[in-house]
Amino acid sequence: MTLRHRHQRPDAERGAIGVFLAVLVPGLLLIIGLAVDGGAKVAATQRANAVADEAARAGGQALDVSAALAGDVRVDPAAAVAAARDYLDRNDVAGAVTVVDGDTLRVTTTITEPTSFLGLVGIATLTVQGVGTADLITGTGQDGGAGS
C-alpha cells in the first residue's frame, strides 16, 4: 500500500506549475510593458519639449525687416507666430503658438505615440505635451535697444 501511495503523490501536484505560470506571466508582461512603454513616453516627452523649444526659437528669430532697416531691431509678433507654426508643420507635430503679454512666444506641442506592450491591457497610445518659450525683442526698454 505504501508503494501505491508514493505513485499518487506526484500526480497530486500535477499542473501546479501551469497555475503558477498563468498567474505570473501576465504580471511579468505588465511590468515589462511599463518599463518599455514608460521609456518610450519619456523619449516622446523629450521630443515634444525639444520641438517646442526649437519652434519658439524659430519664431524668436522672425525680425521685423522694415524696422531692422531703420536701425531698430525687434521681432514681428505675427511673423514669429507664423515661423513657429511653420516649424511645427515641417516636423509633423501638432501644437499651438501664442504670444503672451506681447513679448513672450509660447509653443505647446502634442505628440501621440503607439504603445508596444500596454496595448495588451487596453492602452493603445500615449499622448504627451511639450512647452517651449522665447522672449521676443519688442523694441521697448533695454532689451529692444530703444531705451538707454
Secondary structure, 3 states (H helix, E strand, C coil): CHHHHHHHHHHHCCCHHHHHHHHHHHHHHHHHHHHHHHHHHHHHHHHHHHHHHHHHHHHHCCECHHHHHCCCCCECHHHHHHHHHHHHHHCCCEEEEEEECCCEEEEEEEEEEECCCHHHHCCCEEEEEEEEEEECCCCCHHHHCCCC
